[in-house]
Amino acid sequence: MNTPTATSPVITQEEALDQWLYKALTGDHQIAIWRTPKTNSAEIILDQSGKTKRVNLELDALPQGFIVHPFADQEDGKAYFLEASEYVKFEIGQSITQEDGQSYERIGLSPSTIKRQIRQLIRKCQPKKSSDDFTSTSKERFIETVQKCIEAITEGHLSKVVPARIQKIHLNEDFDVAKTFLSLCKAYPDAFINFFHIPNVGTWLGATPEILIKTEGNYFQTMALAGTQKAEGEDPVKNAAWKQKEIEEQAMVSRYIVNNFKKIRLREYEENGPRTVKAGNLLHLRSDFRVDMEAANFPQLGSTMLKLLHPTSAVCGTPREASMKFIYDHEQFDRCFFAGFIGPVNIEGQTAIYVNLRTAQFINEEVLLYAGAGVTADSIPEKEWEETTLKCDIIGKFIQ
C-alpha cells in the first residue's frame, strides 16, 4: 500500500466499496466482493461483459473469476460465473490512494450521493422468483415439516434430513451495503464474508463458516461442519458440551466425505477433528480433511470432489437422493443459492469454494433470510426452530 502524498486522492475502504458498487449497479454489471476467513483483505471482481455466463464445473479450465451455484443442480449441471474484467484487492482499515494500482474507481459524485443511489438500486433488485418465495415460513409449518422428517427417519427411509425455512424482513431505509459488509468482516473474522450481484438473477449478502473445497498449490482441503448450539459464557468453545444427536450429525458428514474419497479410490488423506469451532453466535463441530494432490497423482481433485460433494449431507441429508426428494416434496419455496456454493476461482493461485450459508437475498424492499437445521431421530422440533432463528439472526441483525 503506497504512502499517500499531498496530491494523492485518499478515501476510506468504505468509500472505495461504494464506488465499485455504484459502478456495477449503475452499469448493470455483475460484481462480487468478499473477505476470506482470517484475513484482512477485501477483494472485488467486476464483470463488465454484459453476459450472464454459465460454466461447467471444470475449475482448472476457468479464468480468474467468482462462481455461484444454486442448491439444486440445473439440468446441464452448470454454474453462474463472474469473469474478472477487473480484479482489485485492498487492506481493510487502511486508506486507499489512486496510486494503489487503481484500487478504486473515482466517480465525480459526493459520497452521500453515491450511497443514496446505491440504496435506490438495491431496493429495485428483482430476480425471477415465484410469489411463494416471498413468504416467511410459519413456525407451525416448519415444526410440522420437522415432525415429518422424524417420522421418515424412524420408518427407516432416511438417516438425516435438513429442512430449511425463510424469514422475510423489511429492508431499512438507511441500509448501507458497504458499511454492513465491513461490519460483518469485523464481527465474524472466521467466516467468508461475501456480497454478489448478478442482474436479473440475484443479489445476496452472507457470512458463511463452511468451506466446500479449497485448492492451493498441491493441496486440496474440505471440511465436515455440523452440529449446532448457542455460544454462551466467557469461553464457549472450551466449555462446550455436545449431545449424542449433534455428535452423530457431524459424524454423518465426515463419513459422507470419506465415502466420496473411496468412490475415486483416494486413500491417502489427513483427517483432523472433530473439534468445536465458533461461528458468530453459534458453535459447531468441525473436522478438516487435507490431500496432497501431487502425491495422490490427482491434479483435478478439486473439480472432482466439488461434483461429488455438493450438496453435502450438512445441507441436504443422508442418503442424499432420498433426502433431496423429501426436501422437494415438503419445502414450499425455492432455495435458489441458499445451500448452494460460491467463491473465488483461480485468484492468486487459489480456488476456495464455500457452502452458501448464513445468507440473505435482496428482493425489492424486502430481504429473505434462509436457514436450515439437521434433523435426526433424536431431534426436538421446537429446538430445531430455535436453531434456525439463531442462524437467521447472524445476518438479519445487521440488516435490521
Order of alpha helices (4+ residues) and beta strands (2+ residues): beta-alpha-beta-beta-beta-beta-beta-beta-beta-alpha-alpha-beta-beta-alpha-beta-beta-beta-beta-alpha-beta-beta-alpha-beta-alpha-beta-beta-beta-beta-alpha
